[in-house]
Amino acid sequence: MAEQRVPFSILGVIIHSDHKPNEDVTGSINLTKDSVAFTEPSGRREIWLLYSLIHRLEKLPVTARGIPLKFICKHFLKFTIFFSEEKLCQDVLEAVQALMQPNEYESLYAFRYTPKHPISKEKGWKLFKPEHEFARMGLPNKHWCLSELNKEYQLCDTYPSVLVLPTSCSEEVVFGSAKFRSRMRLPSLTYFYEPKGTSLCRCSQPLSGMSKRSQEDEDMIMAISKTTPDKDKVYIIDVRPKANAWGNKVAGKGFEAEGNYTSADFYFIGIHNIHVMRESLGKLTDAAESKKMSTYYSLLESSNWFQHIRAILEASTFLARALVIEGKSVIVHCSDGWDRTSQTCSIAELIVDPYYRTLHGFMILIEREWLSFGHKFSGRHGHLATNDGGKDVSPVFLQFLECVWQIKQQYPTAFQFNTHFLLILQEHVNSCQFGTFLGNCERERKILQLSEKTSSIWNYMYSKEAEFRDPLYDPNSSEFIFPSTDIRQFKLWRDMYCQFHSAPLLNENIEDVITGLCQYDEALEDHCDYLQQTLTELKQSLEADTPPTPLMREVYPIPIQFTVPRCTEQCVCKQAFSLTNRRLTCSNCGNLACTTCLRLTAVLPWRLPKVHKPICKRCRNSMSQL
């Protein structure tokens, strides 16, 4: 039905941005099979939006400007379109609602998207190889083995096909432990800290109820405790509030009885559930949109967002210190072990292992802790239509990205990737443009044949790698980066929650300024090399009494000038700069250009070495006339 309604266009609509309240614009709205676009007649401004990025639509009361339809998006864009007729508004509402959450995966944009970047399709899909990643950690060894008991997902259908389990555990113990855990998600190693022989394992809550126990599960925990040198106990960390865990215990699930697990020490760390986090994000976005200072601070405080981020970081820091300071292995779980467990395990590894702070390593971290171990990406981001009113949707992955960003503010030289990299991840985990984040577990993705039918986001990231590198990165920075969780350390992530606001200073990122300076410095060095080579050839020509070459007859000056991003809101092509239409620097003139205008490359005569550099359309036109 939805496909029969599109494509169509409506002229003469008015668009009102919540982020630019004084700039109503008249133009046309165009609906295609994959996106909705608003275009101003002059072409100065365009909003192009994939349907999957739309969180919800709100039809508002009629105003003097027309019938309003408000778009609220998952990447924090908000705007309202005013229609002249009720029927036009209703047609757009019904068409968009039918397309923003289809009933099946094959209807998502990823199955029709054709990438333009030249990188091999296989590179992204074969990026993560469990055997290689565990070998990097020093596994297998005498205590741990790579098991194929879940090769066909017969042990646990939401776990990866390759598991790392204690070598001392028999199949009977493994299957018995799985049966005693929610969703069959038994304890399995996810990270090994080789210098101290400590392990980080993850699982789901036990099905203990008020009095049940499992000898096999107790044997599994005992076997894990014996893998750590000089330690006879492990930590079992339940990252839920204890009251919530007790509620699950009454329902037949719960937590481990301390008296039955003599080889473990127990801790509860109160990270709230997905429903609390969803409500908290709603209040945070309201605060970010607030126009009054008093309202902003009261909404920010009532959201408890920073308290939630702090709880995740405190739990992750506890895990990290146990592994590398105390020399003690850790087993982590929440309820089903795919939300809070993924958050805390991945951030703990980021704290202790510099590899995961590189571009490649961070991709591997997401592949293992989030994709392989069954975080419900499609469920948590509302990729498909459901009958539960969106109760499964929650900003779990967004909170992980924010924790990374908050740590990055305290350790600005420790990360190879910049803030833009995190913003693009958040956008495309929702956009359904790539197949990487579709589905809820590894098994589902294989059934959907995503590696054959869709493109991986990692291919896109590699094609834009230069844009995602942080100029402040120091590969020799601290091995461990334990973040402070003092509440005064936390900042509002304006680049995320205010990225579409009109104030230029809000949209200016210090990383972009430094990157521009580094590019200018590189251009000056290239020009110095060019001048040095020209002088050398002139000297050789004079000594040999030979006529000068064409290169020596004309010495090219340096045309580039550094342009500060501040207050530069639009490209020369009249397109406004935004998250997806970034400010980029032309390698020839130094002016800021959008991603569309900077797709061209050329060999510049005034720079050495003679390699292709990105240039703007204006420079390309000037060079073609020479």
Secondary structure, DSSP 4 states (H G I P E B T S, - for coil): -HHHH-SEEEEEEEEEESSSTT--EEEEEEE-SSEEEEE-TTSS-EEEEEGGGEEEEEEPPPBTTBEEEEEEETTS-EEEEEESSHHHHHHHHHHHHHHHS-SSGGGSGGGT----S-S-HHHHHTS--HHHHHHHHT-S-SSEEEE-TTTTSSS-TTS-SSEEEETT--HHHHHHHHHTBGGG---EEEEEETTTTEEEEE---B--TTT---HHHHHHHHHHHTTSTT-S-EEEEE-S-HHHHHHHHHTT-----GGG-TTEEEEE-----HHHHHHHHHHHHHHHH--SHHHHHHHHHHHTHHHHHHHHHHHHHHHHHIIIII---EEEE-SSSSSHHHHHHHHHHHHH-GGGGSHHHHHHHIIIIIIITT--HHHHHT-S--SSTTTT---HHHHHHHHHHHHHHH-TTS-SB-HHHHHHHHHHHHH--SSTT-SSSHHHHHHTTHHHHS--HHHHHHHTHHHHB-TT--TTS-S--PPP--GGG----HHHHTTT-S-HHHH--HHHHHHHHHHHHHHHHHHHHHHHHHHHHHHHHHHHT-PPPHHHH-PPPP-------TT--B-TTSPBP-SSS--EE-TTT--EE-TTTT-EEEE-TTSSS--EEEE-HHHHHHHHT-
